[in-house]
Amino acid sequence: MNSLLKMISANCKNLNENYEVEYIIINDSPDINVQYDSDLVGDFKFYIYVNNINIGIHKSKIAGLSYAKGEYILFLDQDDKIEETYLASQIECIGNHDLVISNGYKESVNKRKVIFKNTISIHLATNKSFALYYGNMIVSLGQCLIKRSSIPELWLRNTLTINGSDDYYLLILMHLNKRKFKINPEKLYTHTLTGINVSNDADLLYNSVQEFSNYLIGYEKYKRSIKVMLRRIEFKKALKTSKAHSKIFTIIHYFPYAIYYYAGKILIK
């Protein structure tokens, strides 16, 4: 908490005086008190809301959004890190777009890797087809500053019961609703890999993506795109379970998805 408060305070000092910041904590562990040093609360509005019961990641984000009054929204996890120029740079970059994605790092105990390694991977992050055929191009919504009015109503109304893909769910809906994406190449965000992140659990992620895919396929205007996503999930599961000698047949059977998958591994990983 203290690290987060220091980061928000530093960002406020770099913002144009025309902007105000509010920092909202949603405590989804009602049996645990949020502890922090009150002296670290700087020139920003600070609120803590405690859920009556544990409601999960997606619903907690929506709860935070319901309390927020700002024009722009940044969803941060408790172990995220942002540079002190994050807000100023992202606000300057977003312009008339609906969402701006910054570059940054994935950090573990032993190493630190750039999220988007090259210009190609940066631009693929805004590509709808790649998002459908390959999967999530960002590591967390902490990379994204989002115009509040651009968040699709479906994401707010229909929440996931399986944690793991609420960020991808939001991005896919924004793609399908033709929202305008922008890339900020500055390395402003760091995602901490603890080894127990939900984003590291492949089976949980598949199930979570399948949950929102099964819901969205009921809408005629989304059906074709969601069929692509469900087929991609089939491919990744088949590839994971295939024996070494049968992987080539899996790749041939799901050929378009294999192209995107291996291109993504080369360009992004």
C-alpha positions in Angstrom: 0.0 0.0 0.0 2.7 2.5 0.9 4.5 1.8 -2.4 1.3 2.4 -4.3 0.6 5.7 -2.4 4.2 6.9 -3.2 3.7 6.1 -6.9 0.3 7.9 -7.1 1.7 10.9 -5.2 4.7 11.1 -7.6 2.4 11.0 -10.6 0.3 13.9 -9.2 3.4 16.1 -9.1 4.0 15.5 -12.8 0.4 16.2 -13.9 -0.8 19.4 -15.4 -2.6 21.4 -12.6 -5.9 21.1 -14.6 -6.1 17.5 -13.7 -7.2 15.9 -10.4 -6.6 12.4 -9.3 -8.7 10.1 -7.1 -7.3 6.8 -5.9 -9.8 4.2 -4.9 -8.9 1.0 -3.1 -11.4 -2.0 -3.3 -10.6 -4.4 -0.5 -12.0 -7.8 -1.7 -10.7 -9.5 1.5 -13.2 -8.2 4.1 -11.5 -10.1 7.0 -8.2 -8.1 6.4 -7.8 -4.5 7.2 -6.0 -2.2 4.7 -2.9 -0.8 6.5 -1.0 2.3 5.2 0.9 5.3 6.3 -1.5 8.2 6.2 1.4 10.7 5.8 1.9 9.3 2.3 -1.5 10.4 1.1 -0.5 13.3 -1.1 -2.4 15.8 -3.3 -5.1 13.4 -4.4 -8.5 12.1 -3.2 -8.1 8.7 -1.5 -10.9 6.3 -0.7 -11.1 2.7 0.7 -14.2 0.5 0.1 -14.5 -2.9 1.6 -16.6 -5.6 -0.1 -19.0 -7.3 2.3 -17.9 -10.7 0.9 -15.2 -11.8 -1.6 -16.7 -11.1 -5.0 -13.7 -11.7 -7.3 -11.5 -9.6 -9.6 -14.0 -8.5 -12.3 -16.8 -7.4 -9.9 -14.3 -5.6 -7.7 -13.1 -3.6 -10.7 -16.7 -2.7 -11.6 -17.3 -1.7 -7.9 -14.3 0.6 -8.1 -15.6 2.0 -11.4 -19.0 2.7 -9.8 -17.3 4.9 -7.2 -15.0 6.7 -9.6 -15.8 10.1 -10.9 -12.9 10.6 -13.3 -13.0 10.9 -17.1 -10.1 8.5 -17.4 -9.7 5.1 -15.6 -6.6 3.2 -14.6 -7.1 -0.3 -13.1 -4.1 -1.3 -10.9 -3.4 -4.5 -9.1 -1.8 -4.3 -5.7 1.6 -5.5 -7.0 1.7 -3.2 -10.1 4.3 -0.5 -10.5 4.0 2.6 -12.6 6.6 5.3 -13.4 6.2 8.7 -11.9 5.4 10.1 -15.4 2.8 7.4 -16.2 -0.4 9.5 -15.9 1.1 12.6 -17.6 2.5 10.6 -20.5 -0.7 8.5 -21.0 -3.0 11.5 -20.9 -0.9 13.4 -23.4 -0.8 10.3 -25.7 -4.5 9.3 -25.6 -5.8 12.3 -27.5 -9.2 11.4 -29.1 -8.7 7.7 -28.7 -10.6 5.4 -26.4 -7.7 3.6 -24.8 -3.9 4.0 -24.7 -1.6 1.1 -24.0 1.9 1.8 -22.6 4.9 -0.4 -23.0 6.7 -1.7 -19.8 8.2 -4.7 -18.2 7.4 -8.1 -16.8 9.4 -8.6 -13.7 10.2 -11.7 -11.6 12.8 -12.4 -8.9 15.5 -13.3 -11.4 14.8 -11.3 -14.5 13.1 -8.4 -16.1 11.7 -8.5 -19.7 10.3 -5.8 -21.9 6.6 -6.4 -22.7 6.7 -5.3 -26.3 10.2 -6.0 -27.6 10.0 -4.3 -31.0 7.9 -2.1 -33.3 5.9 -5.0 -34.8 4.8 -6.4 -31.5 3.8 -2.9 -30.3 1.5 -2.4 -33.3 0.1 -5.9 -33.1 -1.3 -5.0 -29.6 -3.9 -2.8 -31.3 -4.8 -5.3 -34.0 -8.2 -6.9 -33.7 -7.4 -10.0 -35.7 -4.3 -10.8 -33.6 -6.3 -10.3 -30.4 -8.9 -12.9 -31.7 -6.5 -15.4 -33.3 -3.6 -15.2 -30.9 -5.0 -14.0 -27.6 -4.3 -11.2 -25.1 -1.5 -8.9 -26.1 -1.2 -7.0 -22.8 -0.1 -8.5 -19.5 -2.6 -6.4 -17.4 -5.0 -3.5 -17.6 -2.4 -1.5 -15.6 -0.8 -0.9 -19.0 -3.9 0.9 -20.2 -5.5 4.3 -19.6 -9.1 4.1 -20.6 -11.7 6.7 -21.4 -14.5 5.9 -18.9 -17.3 6.5 -21.4 -15.8 4.0 -23.9 -16.1 1.0 -21.5 -18.8 -1.3 -23.1 -21.9 -1.8 -21.1 -21.8 -5.6 -21.5 -18.5 -5.7 -19.6 -20.2 -3.9 -16.7 -23.4 -5.9 -16.7 -22.1 -9.5 -17.4 -19.3 -10.3 -15.0 -17.1 -13.4 -15.0 -17.3 -16.0 -12.2 -13.9 -17.5 -13.2 -11.0 -15.1 -12.6 -8.3 -14.5 -15.2 -9.5 -12.9 -18.3 -11.6 -9.8 -17.3 -8.9 -7.6 -19.0 -9.0 -9.6 -22.2 -12.8 -9.6 -22.1 -12.8 -5.8 -21.9 -10.3 -5.4 -24.7 -12.1 -7.8 -27.0 -15.4 -6.0 -26.4 -13.7 -2.7 -27.2 -12.3 -4.1 -30.4 -15.7 -5.5 -31.4 -17.3 -2.2 -30.7 -14.7 -0.4 -32.9 -13.1 1.6 -30.1 -9.9 3.5 -31.1 -6.7 2.1 -29.7 -3.4 3.9 -29.3 0.1 2.7 -28.3 2.4 4.7 -26.1 5.9 3.2 -26.7 7.3 4.6 -23.4 8.1 1.9 -20.7 5.8 3.2 -18.0 4.4 0.0 -16.3 5.8 -3.0 -14.5 3.9 -6.2 -14.0 5.3 -8.3 -11.1 5.3 -12.1 -11.7 5.0 -13.8 -8.4 4.6 -17.4 -9.6 1.0 -17.5 -8.3 -0.5 -14.8 -10.6 -3.8 -15.8 -12.1 -2.3 -14.8 -15.5 0.2 -17.7 -15.1 -2.5 -20.4 -14.7 -3.2 -21.6 -18.3 -6.1 -23.9 -17.5 -7.9 -21.2 -15.4 -7.3 -18.7 -18.2 -8.8 -21.0 -20.8 -11.9 -21.6 -18.7 -12.2 -17.9 -18.0 -12.0 -17.0 -21.7 -14.4 -19.7 -22.6 -16.9 -18.3 -20.1 -17.1 -14.9 -21.7 -16.9 -16.4 -25.2 -19.9 -18.6 -24.5 -21.8 -15.6 -23.4 -20.9 -13.3 -26.3 -21.6 -15.9 -29.0 -25.3 -15.4 -28.2 -25.1 -11.9 -29.8 -25.4 -12.1 -33.6 -23.0 -9.2 -34.2 -20.3 -10.9 -32.2 -20.9 -14.5 -33.3 -18.4 -14.8 -36.1 -15.5 -13.3 -34.1 -16.3 -15.4 -31.0 -16.3 -18.6 -33.0 -12.7 -17.7 -34.0 -11.8 -17.3 -30.3 -13.4 -20.6 -29.3 -11.6 -22.4 -32.2 -8.3 -20.8 -30.9 -9.0 -22.2 -27.4 -9.5 -25.6 -28.9 -6.2 -25.4 -30.8 -4.2 -24.3 -27.7 -5.8 -27.1 -25.6 -5.1 -29.6 -28.4 -1.5 -28.4 -28.8 -0.9 -28.8 -25.0 -2.3 -32.3 -24.9 -0.8 -33.6 -28.1 2.0 -36.1 -28.1 5.2 -35.1 -29.8 4.6 -37.2 -32.9 1.0 -35.9 -33.3 1.7 -32.2 -32.9 2.2 -31.7 -36.7 -1.3 -33.0 -37.3 -2.7 -30.6 -34.7 -0.9 -27.7 -36.4 -2.2 -28.7 -39.8 -5.7 -29.1 -38.5 -5.7 -25.7 -36.9 -3.4 -24.1 -39.5 -4.5 -20.4 -39.3 -4.4 -20.4 -35.5 -1.0 -22.1 -35.5 0.4 -19.3 -37.7 -0.8 -16.6 -35.3 0.3 -18.6 -32.3 3.9 -19.2 -33.4 4.2 -15.6 -34.9 3.1 -14.4 -31.5 5.6 -16.5 -29.6 8.4 -15.1 -31.8 7.3 -11.4 -31.8 6.0 -11.1 -28.2 7.7 -13.6 -26.0 
